């Protein structure tokens, strides 16, 4: 379990990155309840999750670990794995945006 989770710092970092807790949870492969447990110090982040959060929030993994107050080792080579997850999220977002554009065009084309 985490020693101290800096909720305010994480909320600010998530907002600064233009994300939400829901998006962050999805990128981490967690549901929103599991992410809420992290925020409440009821669940510790894994090395992989620290790496993904570092990429998404554009901060070093050490900073994530520090503000999470965790004893989890800092990831060293996990970034390529985190980047793969981020790439998948970006691909999914692109598909959603394309589908939305198609639907918008269909609605506008209706008489």
DSSP file (Angstrom, degrees, kcal/mol; ACC not computed):
  #  RESIDUE AA STRUCTURE BP1 BP2  ACC     N-H-->O    O-->H-N    N-H-->O    O-->H-N    TCO  KAPPA ALPHA  PHI   PSI    X-CA   Y-CA   Z-CA
    1    1 A X              0   0    0      0, 0.0    70,-0.1     0, 0.0    41,-0.1   0.000 360.0 360.0 360.0 148.7    0.0    0.0    0.0
    2    2 A X        -     0   0    0      1,-0.1    68,-0.2    68,-0.1     3,-0.2  -0.297 360.0-145.8 -67.1 149.9    1.2    3.5   -0.7
    3    3 A X  S    S-     0   0    0     66,-2.8     2,-0.3     1,-0.3    66,-0.2   0.831  84.1  -9.1 -82.6 -35.7    2.7    5.6    2.1
    4    4 A X        -     0   0    0     64,-0.5     2,-0.6    65,-0.5    -1,-0.3  -0.822  60.8-158.9-165.3 121.1    1.3    8.8    0.8
    5    5 A X        -     0   0    0     -2,-0.3     2,-1.6    -3,-0.2    63,-0.2  -0.933  16.7-141.9-109.1 120.6   -0.5    9.6   -2.4
    6    6 A X     >  +     0   0    0     61,-3.3     4,-2.4    -2,-0.6     5,-0.2  -0.593  24.6 176.6 -84.1  82.9   -0.5   13.3   -3.4
    7    7 A X  H  > S+     0   0    0     -2,-1.6     4,-3.0     1,-0.2     5,-0.2   0.885  76.4  52.8 -56.3 -44.7   -4.0   13.6   -4.8
    8    8 A X  H  > S+     0   0    0      1,-0.2     4,-2.3     2,-0.2    -1,-0.2   0.914 110.0  47.9 -61.1 -43.4   -3.8   17.3   -5.5
    9    9 A X  H  > S+     0   0    0      2,-0.2     4,-2.7     1,-0.2    -1,-0.2   0.938 114.3  46.3 -63.2 -46.4   -0.5   17.0   -7.5
   10   10 A X  H  X S+     0   0    0     -4,-2.4     4,-2.8     2,-0.2     5,-0.2   0.910 111.4  50.8 -65.2 -41.7   -1.9   14.1   -9.5
   11   11 A X  H  X S+     0   0    0     -4,-3.0     4,-2.3    -5,-0.2    -1,-0.2   0.919 113.6  46.0 -60.6 -42.0   -5.2   15.9  -10.2
   12   12 A X  H  X S+     0   0    0     -4,-2.3     4,-2.8    -5,-0.2    -2,-0.2   0.907 113.5  48.8 -66.2 -41.9   -3.3   19.0  -11.4
   13   13 A X  H  X S+     0   0    0     -4,-2.7     4,-1.8     2,-0.2    -2,-0.2   0.892 111.6  49.3 -66.1 -40.0   -0.9   16.9  -13.5
   14   14 A X  H  <>S+     0   0    0     -4,-2.8     5,-2.6     2,-0.2     4,-0.3   0.931 113.9  45.8 -64.0 -45.7   -3.8   15.0  -15.1
   15   15 A X  H ><5S+     0   0    0     -4,-2.3     3,-1.7    -5,-0.2    -2,-0.2   0.916 110.5  53.3 -63.4 -43.5   -5.6   18.3  -15.9
   16   16 A X  H 3<5S+     0   0    0     -4,-2.8    -1,-0.2     1,-0.3    -2,-0.2   0.847 106.9  52.8 -60.8 -33.9   -2.4   19.9  -17.2
   17   17 A X  T 3<5S-     0   0    0     -4,-1.8    -1,-0.3    -5,-0.2    -2,-0.2   0.503 117.2-116.7 -79.3  -3.4   -2.0   16.9  -19.6
   18   18 A X  T < 5S+     0   0    0     -3,-1.7    -3,-0.2    -4,-0.3     2,-0.2   0.776  75.6 121.5  74.6  25.8   -5.6   17.5  -20.8
   19   19 A X      < -     0   0    0     -5,-2.6     2,-0.3    -6,-0.2    -1,-0.2  -0.496  52.0-139.5-110.5-179.8   -6.7   14.1  -19.5
   20   20 A X     >  -     0   0    0     -2,-0.2     4,-2.5    -3,-0.1     5,-0.2  -0.874  32.4-106.1-131.6 167.7   -9.3   12.9  -17.1
   21   21 A X  H  > S+     0   0    0     -2,-0.3     4,-2.9     1,-0.2     5,-0.2   0.882 121.1  56.1 -62.1 -36.5   -9.2   10.2  -14.5
   22   22 A X  H  > S+     0   0    0      2,-0.2     4,-2.1     1,-0.2    -1,-0.2   0.920 109.7  44.3 -62.2 -44.4  -11.4    8.0  -16.8
   23   23 A X  H  > S+     0   0    0      2,-0.2     4,-2.5     1,-0.2    -2,-0.2   0.914 113.8  50.7 -66.6 -42.4   -8.9    8.3  -19.6
   24   24 A X  H  X S+     0   0    0     -4,-2.5     4,-1.9     1,-0.2    -2,-0.2   0.920 109.4  50.8 -61.0 -44.3   -6.0    7.7  -17.3
   25   25 A X  H  X>S+     0   0    0     -4,-2.9     5,-3.1     1,-0.2     4,-0.6   0.927 110.9  49.0 -58.9 -45.5   -7.7    4.6  -15.9
   26   26 A X  H ><5S+     0   0    0     -4,-2.1     3,-1.0     1,-0.2    -2,-0.2   0.914 109.9  50.7 -62.1 -43.7   -8.2    3.3  -19.4
   27   27 A X  H 3<5S+     0   0    0     -4,-2.5    -1,-0.2     1,-0.3    -2,-0.2   0.830 111.8  48.7 -64.0 -31.0   -4.6    3.9  -20.4
   28   28 A X  H 3<5S-     0   0    0     -4,-1.9    -1,-0.3    -5,-0.2    -2,-0.2   0.547 115.5-115.9 -84.4  -7.4   -3.5    2.0  -17.3
   29   29 A X  T <<5S+     0   0    0     -3,-1.0     2,-0.3    -4,-0.6    -3,-0.2   0.772  76.6 122.5  76.6  25.9   -5.8   -0.9  -18.0
   30   30 A X      < -     0   0    0     -5,-3.1    -1,-0.3    -6,-0.2     2,-0.2  -0.764  62.2-121.4-113.8 160.6   -7.8   -0.2  -14.8
   31   31 A X     >  -     0   0    0     -2,-0.3     4,-2.1    -3,-0.1     5,-0.2  -0.559  38.4-101.6 -91.0 170.7  -11.4    0.6  -14.2
   32   32 A X  H  > S+     0   0    0      1,-0.2     4,-2.3     2,-0.2     5,-0.1   0.822 121.9  56.3 -65.0 -30.3  -12.3    3.8  -12.6
   33   33 A X  H  > S+     0   0    0      2,-0.2     4,-1.7     1,-0.2    -1,-0.2   0.918 107.3  48.7 -65.8 -42.8  -12.9    2.1   -9.2
   34   34 A X  H  > S+     0   0    0      1,-0.2     4,-1.4     2,-0.2    -2,-0.2   0.900 111.8  48.9 -64.2 -40.5   -9.4    0.7   -9.3
   35   35 A X  H  X S+     0   0    0     -4,-2.1     4,-2.3     1,-0.2    -1,-0.2   0.892 107.3  55.5 -66.3 -37.8   -7.9    4.1  -10.1
   36   36 A X  H  X S+     0   0    0     -4,-2.3     4,-1.6     1,-0.2    -1,-0.2   0.861 103.2  56.1 -61.5 -34.0  -10.0    5.6   -7.3
   37   37 A X  H  <>S+     0   0    0     -4,-1.7     5,-3.5     2,-0.2     6,-1.0   0.872 106.1  50.4 -64.8 -36.1   -8.3    3.1   -4.9
   38   38 A X  H ><5S+     0   0    0     -4,-1.4     3,-1.8     4,-0.2    -2,-0.2   0.948 109.5  50.5 -63.2 -48.1   -4.9    4.4   -6.1
   39   39 A X  H 3<5S+     0   0    0     -4,-2.3    -2,-0.2     1,-0.3    -1,-0.2   0.792 112.4  47.8 -60.8 -29.0   -6.1    8.0   -5.3
   40   40 A X  T 3<5S-     0   0    0     -4,-1.6    -1,-0.3    -5,-0.2    -2,-0.2   0.232 116.5-111.6 -97.6  13.5   -7.2    6.9   -1.9
   41   41 A X  T < 5S+     0   0    0     -3,-1.8    -3,-0.2     2,-0.2    -2,-0.1   0.794  88.8 115.0  62.8  29.0   -4.0    5.0   -1.0
   42   42 A X  S   <S+     0   0    0     -5,-3.5     2,-0.3     1,-0.2    -4,-0.2   0.463  74.9  37.4-105.1  -4.0   -5.8    1.7   -1.1
   43   43 A X  S    S-     0   0    0     -6,-1.0     2,-0.3    -5,-0.2    -1,-0.2  -0.976  76.2-137.9-148.6 131.3   -3.9    0.4   -4.1
   44   44 A X        -     0   0    0     -2,-0.3     2,-0.1    -3,-0.1    -6,-0.1  -0.675  25.5-113.4 -91.6 144.1   -0.2    0.8   -5.0
   45   45 A X        -     0   0    0     -2,-0.3    27,-0.1    -7,-0.1     2,-0.1  -0.463  28.2-130.9 -70.9 144.3    0.9    1.5   -8.6
   46   46 A X     >  -     0   0    0     -2,-0.1     4,-2.3     1,-0.1     5,-0.2  -0.431  27.4-104.1 -85.5 169.3    3.0   -1.1  -10.3
   47   47 A X  H  > S+     0   0    0      1,-0.2     4,-2.2     2,-0.2    28,-0.3   0.918 124.3  51.4 -59.0 -43.8    6.2   -0.4  -12.1
   48   48 A X  H  > S+     0   0    0      1,-0.2     4,-2.2     2,-0.2    -1,-0.2   0.907 109.6  49.1 -61.2 -42.9    4.4   -0.6  -15.4
   49   49 A X  H  > S+     0   0    0      2,-0.2     4,-2.6     1,-0.2    -1,-0.2   0.869 108.8  53.1 -66.7 -36.9    1.7    1.8  -14.3
   50   50 A X  H  X S+     0   0    0     -4,-2.3     4,-2.3     2,-0.2    -1,-0.2   0.924 109.7  49.4 -61.6 -43.9    4.3    4.3  -13.1
   51   51 A X  H  X S+     0   0    0     -4,-2.2     4,-1.9     2,-0.2    -2,-0.2   0.917 111.8  47.3 -63.2 -43.8    5.9    4.1  -16.5
   52   52 A X  H  X S+     0   0    0     -4,-2.2     4,-2.8     1,-0.2     5,-0.2   0.931 112.3  49.2 -64.5 -45.1    2.6    4.7  -18.3
   53   53 A X  H  X S+     0   0    0     -4,-2.6     4,-2.8     1,-0.2    -1,-0.2   0.884 107.6  55.6 -62.3 -37.1    1.7    7.6  -16.1
   54   54 A X  H  X>S+     0   0    0     -4,-2.3     5,-1.8     2,-0.2     4,-0.6   0.916 111.3  43.8 -61.1 -43.0    5.1    9.2  -16.6
   55   55 A X  H ><5S+     0   0    0     -4,-1.9     3,-0.6     3,-0.2    -2,-0.2   0.944 116.6  45.7 -66.9 -47.8    4.6    9.1  -20.4
   56   56 A X  H 3<5S+     0   0    0     -4,-2.8    -2,-0.2     1,-0.2    -1,-0.2   0.869 119.7  39.4 -65.3 -37.0    1.0   10.4  -20.2
   57   57 A X  H 3<5S-     0   0    0     -4,-2.8    -1,-0.2    -5,-0.2    -2,-0.2   0.445 105.7-127.7 -94.3  -0.3    1.8   13.1  -17.7
   58   58 A X  T <<5 +     0   0    0     -4,-0.6     2,-0.3    -3,-0.6    -3,-0.2   0.893  68.4 116.9  56.5  46.1    5.1   14.0  -19.3
   59   59 A X  S   <S-     0   0    0     -5,-1.8    -1,-0.2    -6,-0.2    -2,-0.2  -0.938  73.7 -87.6-134.9 158.9    7.1   13.8  -16.1
   60   60 A X    >>  -     0   0    0     -2,-0.3     4,-1.5     1,-0.1     3,-1.0  -0.338  36.1-118.5 -64.8 148.7   10.0   11.5  -15.1
   61   61 A X  H 3> S+     0   0    0      1,-0.3     4,-2.7     2,-0.2     5,-0.2   0.840 114.3  63.2 -54.8 -33.7    8.9    8.2  -13.5
   62   62 A X  H 3> S+     0   0    0      1,-0.2     4,-2.5     2,-0.2    -1,-0.3   0.868 101.0  51.0 -60.2 -36.1   10.8    9.2  -10.3
   63   63 A X  H <> S+     0   0    0     -3,-1.0     4,-2.5     2,-0.2    -1,-0.2   0.894 109.4  49.8 -70.0 -39.4    8.4   12.1  -10.0
   64   64 A X  H  X S+     0   0    0     -4,-1.5     4,-1.9     2,-0.2    -2,-0.2   0.956 113.3  46.4 -60.6 -49.8    5.3    9.8  -10.3
   65   65 A X  H  X>S+     0   0    0     -4,-2.7     5,-1.7     1,-0.2     4,-1.0   0.904 112.1  51.3 -60.7 -42.1    6.8    7.5   -7.7
   66   66 A X  H ><5S+     0   0    0     -4,-2.5     3,-0.7     1,-0.2    -1,-0.2   0.949 114.0  41.8 -60.2 -50.4    7.6   10.4   -5.4
   67   67 A X  H 3<5S+     0   0    0     -4,-2.5   -61,-3.3     1,-0.3    -1,-0.2   0.723 113.6  53.5 -74.0 -20.1    4.1   11.9   -5.5
   68   68 A X  H 3<5S-     0   0    0     -4,-1.9   -64,-0.5   -63,-0.2    -1,-0.3   0.642 101.5-138.7 -83.7 -14.8    2.5    8.5   -5.3
   69   69 A X  T <<5 +     0   0    0     -4,-1.0   -66,-2.8    -3,-0.7   -65,-0.5   0.887  48.8 153.3  61.5  39.5    4.6    7.9   -2.1
   70   70 A X      < -     0   0    0     -5,-1.7    -1,-0.2   -68,-0.2   -68,-0.1  -0.638  54.2-146.7-107.0 160.0    5.3    4.3   -3.2
   71   71 A X        +     0   0    0     -2,-0.2    -1,-0.1   -70,-0.1     3,-0.1   0.370  59.9 126.2 -99.2   1.8    8.1    1.9   -2.6
   72   72 A X  S    S-     0   0    0    -27,-0.1    -2,-0.1     1,-0.1     3,-0.1  -0.359  72.0-102.6 -60.1 135.6    7.7    0.4   -6.1
   73   73 A X        -     0   0    0      1,-0.1     2,-0.3    -2,-0.0    -1,-0.1  -0.277  39.2-105.0 -58.1 146.8   11.0    0.4   -8.0
   74   74 A X        -     0   0    0      1,-0.1    -1,-0.1    -3,-0.1     2,-0.1  -0.574  39.3-112.6 -73.7 131.9   11.3    3.1  -10.6
   75   75 A X        +     0   0    0     -2,-0.3   -14,-0.1   -28,-0.3   -13,-0.1  -0.398  36.4 175.6 -67.3 141.3   11.0    1.7  -14.1
   76   76 A X  S    S+     0   0    0     -2,-0.1     3,-0.2   -15,-0.1    -1,-0.2   0.768  79.9  16.0-109.3 -48.9   14.1    1.9  -16.2
   77   77 A X  S    S+     0   0    0      1,-0.1     3,-0.4     2,-0.1     4,-0.4   0.157  97.2  98.0-113.9  17.7   13.2    0.1  -19.4
   78   78 A X     >  +     0   0    0      1,-0.2     4,-2.2     2,-0.1     3,-0.5   0.635  57.5  89.3 -81.1 -13.1    9.5    0.1  -19.1
   79   79 A X  H  > S+     0   0    0      1,-0.2     4,-3.3    -3,-0.2     5,-0.2   0.874  82.1  54.7 -57.8 -42.5    9.0    3.2  -21.3
   80   80 A X  H  > S+     0   0    0     -3,-0.4     4,-2.0     1,-0.2    -1,-0.2   0.913 110.9  47.3 -58.2 -38.3    8.8    1.3  -24.7
   81   81 A X  H  > S+     0   0    0     -3,-0.5     4,-1.8    -4,-0.4    -1,-0.2   0.907 113.2  48.2 -65.3 -41.7    6.0   -0.8  -23.1
   82   82 A X  H  X S+     0   0    0     -4,-2.2     4,-2.3     1,-0.2    -2,-0.2   0.896 109.7  52.6 -65.0 -40.0    4.3    2.4  -21.9
   83   83 A X  H  X S+     0   0    0     -4,-3.3     4,-2.9     1,-0.2    -1,-0.2   0.880 105.4  54.9 -64.5 -37.4    4.7    4.0  -25.3
   84   84 A X  H  X S+     0   0    0     -4,-2.0     4,-2.0    -5,-0.2    -1,-0.2   0.919 109.3  47.5 -60.6 -43.7    3.0    0.9  -26.9
   85   85 A X  H  X S+     0   0    0     -4,-1.8     4,-2.1     2,-0.2    -2,-0.2   0.902 112.6  48.7 -63.6 -41.4    0.0    1.5  -24.6
   86   86 A X  H  X S+     0   0    0     -4,-2.3     4,-2.5     2,-0.2    -2,-0.2   0.895 108.9  53.5 -65.4 -40.5   -0.1    5.2  -25.4
   87   87 A X  H  X S+     0   0    0     -4,-2.9     4,-2.3     1,-0.2    -1,-0.2   0.902 108.3  50.4 -60.4 -41.1    0.1    4.4  -29.1
   88   88 A X  H  X S+     0   0    0     -4,-2.0     4,-2.5     2,-0.2    -2,-0.2   0.914 109.8  49.8 -64.3 -42.9   -2.9    2.1  -28.8
   89   89 A X  H  X S+     0   0    0     -4,-2.1     4,-2.5     1,-0.2    -2,-0.2   0.915 111.4  49.6 -61.3 -42.3   -4.9    4.8  -27.0
   90   90 A X  H  X S+     0   0    0     -4,-2.5     4,-2.2     2,-0.2    -2,-0.2   0.888 110.1  50.4 -64.9 -38.9   -4.0    7.2  -29.7
   91   91 A X  H  X S+     0   0    0     -4,-2.3     4,-2.1     2,-0.2    -2,-0.2   0.918 111.6  48.2 -64.2 -42.7   -5.0    4.8  -32.4
   92   92 A X  H  X S+     0   0    0     -4,-2.5     4,-2.3     1,-0.2    -2,-0.2   0.911 110.9  50.8 -64.0 -41.6   -8.4    4.2  -30.7
   93   93 A X  H  X S+     0   0    0     -4,-2.5     4,-2.7     1,-0.2    -1,-0.2   0.904 108.5  52.1 -62.5 -41.5   -8.9    7.9  -30.3
   94   94 A X  H  X S+     0   0    0     -4,-2.2     4,-2.3     1,-0.2    -1,-0.2   0.900 109.6  49.4 -62.3 -40.7   -8.2    8.4  -34.0
   95   95 A X  H  X S+     0   0    0     -4,-2.1     4,-2.4     2,-0.2    -1,-0.2   0.909 111.5  49.0 -64.6 -41.1  -10.8    5.8  -34.9
   96   96 A X  H  X S+     0   0    0     -4,-2.3     4,-2.5     2,-0.2    -2,-0.2   0.923 111.6  48.7 -63.9 -44.2  -13.3    7.4  -32.6
   97   97 A X  H  X S+     0   0    0     -4,-2.7     4,-2.2     2,-0.2    -1,-0.2   0.892 111.4  50.0 -64.0 -39.1  -12.7   10.9  -34.1
   98   98 A X  H  X S+     0   0    0     -4,-2.3     4,-2.2     2,-0.2    -2,-0.2   0.916 111.4  48.3 -64.9 -42.7  -13.0    9.4  -37.7
   99   99 A X  H  X S+     0   0    0     -4,-2.4     4,-2.5     1,-0.2    -2,-0.2   0.901 111.1  50.8 -63.9 -40.7  -16.3    7.8  -36.8
  100  100 A X  H  X S+     0   0    0     -4,-2.5     4,-2.5     1,-0.2    -1,-0.2   0.899 109.0  51.1 -63.6 -40.7  -17.6   11.0  -35.2
  101  101 A X  H  X S+     0   0    0     -4,-2.2     4,-2.3     2,-0.2    -2,-0.2   0.900 110.5  49.6 -63.6 -40.5  -16.6   12.9  -38.4
  102  102 A X  H  X S+     0   0    0     -4,-2.2     4,-2.3     2,-0.2    -2,-0.2   0.929 112.0  47.5 -62.9 -45.7  -18.5   10.4  -40.5
  103  103 A X  H  X S+     0   0    0     -4,-2.5     4,-2.4     1,-0.2    -2,-0.2   0.902 111.2  51.3 -63.6 -40.4  -21.6   10.6  -38.3
  104  104 A X  H  X S+     0   0    0     -4,-2.5     4,-2.4     1,-0.2    -1,-0.2   0.916 110.3  49.1 -62.0 -43.6  -21.4   14.4  -38.4
  105  105 A X  H  X S+     0   0    0     -4,-2.3     4,-1.6     1,-0.2    -2,-0.2   0.891 111.0  50.3 -64.4 -39.2  -21.2   14.4  -42.2
  106  106 A X  H  X S+     0   0    0     -4,-2.3     4,-0.8     2,-0.2    -2,-0.2   0.911 111.3  48.2 -64.1 -42.8  -24.2   12.0  -42.4
  107  107 A X  H >< S+     0   0    0     -4,-2.4     3,-0.7     1,-0.2    -2,-0.2   0.910 112.7  48.0 -65.6 -42.2  -26.3   14.2  -40.1
  108  108 A X  H 3< S+     0   0    0     -4,-2.4    -1,-0.2     1,-0.2    -2,-0.2   0.801 108.3  55.7 -68.2 -28.2  -25.4   17.4  -42.0
  109  109 A X  H 3< S+     0   0    0     -4,-1.6    -1,-0.2    -5,-0.2    -2,-0.2   0.628  83.0 107.2 -80.7 -13.7  -26.2   15.6  -45.4
  110  110 A X    <<        0   0    0     -4,-0.8    -3,-0.0    -3,-0.7    -4,-0.0  -0.407 360.0 360.0 -66.9 139.7  -29.8   14.7  -44.3
  111  111 A X              0   0    0     -2,-0.1    -1,-0.1     0, 0.0    -3,-0.1   0.491 360.0 360.0 -70.2 360.0  -32.5   16.8  -45.9
